[in-house]
Amino acid sequence: MEEKIMATQLHHPDLNGISVVGMLRAVADPVRLRVVELLRDGPERTCSWLAEEVQIPLPTMSHHLKTLREAGVTLSRKEGTTRWTGLRTEELEAHFPGFVEQLVQLARAEHKRETQQREG
């Protein structure tokens, strides 16, 4: 018999309450900007996957994901004990055309620059 896992939605700001300034403040941190880049091309990701990818402690990543969710940049949902996070791409594009793609391009450029500096 297949066990059904309950998914729980977390609180997210209403689209009318999201501002570009608030989203820009949220992604002004290099870790959060990198998270946006990682979420853009992939499926929803877990906090632990993102923390490992960015190489930061899990509690720190959890804080960054909360900041992005509260700013309206991401959507998160609980499934059992796992929290999944994805970009709010379609909704944001409807209200702020081009914003997500521009943000991702900037994130990729920044990541490339940082990588080149480290490899120096």
C-alpha positions as CSV (number, residue, x, y, z in Angstrom):
1,M,0.0,0.0,0.0
2,E,1.4,3.4,-1.0
3,E,1.8,6.0,1.7
4,K,0.6,9.4,0.9
5,I,2.9,12.3,2.0
6,M,1.1,15.5,3.0
7,A,2.4,18.7,1.5
8,T,2.1,21.9,3.5
9,Q,2.2,25.3,2.0
10,L,4.1,28.0,3.9
11,H,3.1,31.6,4.0
12,H,4.1,33.7,1.0
13,P,3.5,37.4,0.4
14,D,0.7,38.3,-2.0
15,L,1.9,39.3,-5.4
16,N,0.4,42.8,-4.9
17,G,2.5,43.2,-1.8
18,I,5.8,42.4,-3.5
19,S,8.1,45.3,-4.4
20,V,11.1,45.4,-6.7
21,V,13.0,47.2,-4.0
22,G,12.3,44.4,-1.5
23,M,13.3,41.7,-3.9
24,L,16.5,43.6,-4.8
25,R,17.3,43.9,-1.1
26,A,16.8,40.2,-0.7
27,V,19.1,39.2,-3.6
28,A,21.8,41.8,-2.7
29,D,23.5,39.1,-0.7
30,P,25.9,37.0,-2.8
31,V,24.6,33.7,-1.3
32,R,21.0,34.6,-2.1
33,L,21.9,35.7,-5.6
34,R,23.7,32.4,-6.1
35,V,20.5,30.5,-4.9
36,V,18.4,32.4,-7.5
37,E,20.9,31.3,-10.2
38,L,20.8,27.6,-9.0
39,L,17.0,27.6,-8.8
40,R,16.4,29.2,-12.2
41,D,17.3,26.2,-14.4
42,G,16.4,23.4,-12.2
43,P,13.5,21.9,-10.3
44,E,12.6,22.7,-6.7
45,R,15.6,22.1,-4.4
46,T,15.9,21.2,-0.7
47,C,17.7,23.4,1.8
48,S,20.3,20.7,2.3
49,W,21.0,20.4,-1.4
50,L,21.4,24.2,-1.8
51,A,23.6,24.4,1.4
52,E,25.9,21.8,0.0
53,E,26.1,23.4,-3.4
54,V,26.9,26.8,-2.0
55,Q,29.1,25.3,0.8
56,I,27.5,27.0,3.8
57,P,25.9,25.5,7.0
58,L,22.4,24.3,6.8
59,P,21.0,26.8,9.4
60,T,22.6,29.7,7.4
61,M,21.0,28.5,4.2
62,S,17.6,28.1,5.9
63,H,17.9,31.8,7.0
64,H,18.7,32.9,3.4
65,L,15.8,30.9,2.0
66,K,13.4,32.5,4.5
67,T,14.6,35.9,3.4
68,L,14.0,35.1,-0.3
69,R,10.5,33.7,0.5
70,E,9.5,36.6,2.6
71,A,10.6,39.0,-0.2
72,G,8.5,37.1,-2.7
73,V,11.3,35.7,-4.8
74,T,10.8,32.0,-4.0
75,L,8.0,29.6,-3.1
76,S,8.6,27.0,-0.5
77,R,6.6,24.0,0.6
78,K,6.9,21.3,3.2
79,E,6.6,17.7,2.3
80,G,6.9,15.6,5.5
81,T,10.1,16.9,7.1
82,T,11.5,18.2,3.8
83,R,11.2,21.8,2.7
84,W,11.3,22.3,-1.1
85,T,12.1,25.7,-2.6
86,G,11.7,27.0,-6.2
87,L,11.7,30.4,-7.9
88,R,8.4,32.2,-8.3
89,T,9.2,32.6,-12.0
90,E,5.8,32.7,-13.7
91,E,4.2,34.9,-11.1
92,L,7.0,37.4,-11.0
93,E,7.3,37.5,-14.8
94,A,3.6,38.4,-15.0
95,H,4.0,41.3,-12.6
96,F,7.6,42.3,-13.4
97,P,8.3,41.3,-17.0
98,G,12.0,40.5,-17.5
99,F,13.0,40.8,-13.9
100,V,13.8,37.2,-13.2
101,E,15.8,36.7,-16.4
102,Q,17.8,39.9,-15.8
103,L,18.4,38.8,-12.2
104,V,19.7,35.4,-13.3
105,Q,22.0,36.9,-16.0
106,L,23.5,39.2,-13.3
107,A,23.8,36.2,-10.9
108,R,25.7,34.2,-13.5
109,A,28.0,37.1,-14.4
110,E,28.8,37.6,-10.7
111,H,29.4,33.9,-10.1
112,K,31.7,33.7,-13.1
113,R,33.6,36.8,-11.8
114,E,34.0,35.3,-8.3
115,T,35.1,32.0,-9.8
116,Q,37.8,33.7,-11.9
117,Q,39.0,35.7,-8.9
118,R,39.4,32.5,-6.8
119,E,41.2,30.7,-9.6
120,G,43.2,33.9,-10.2
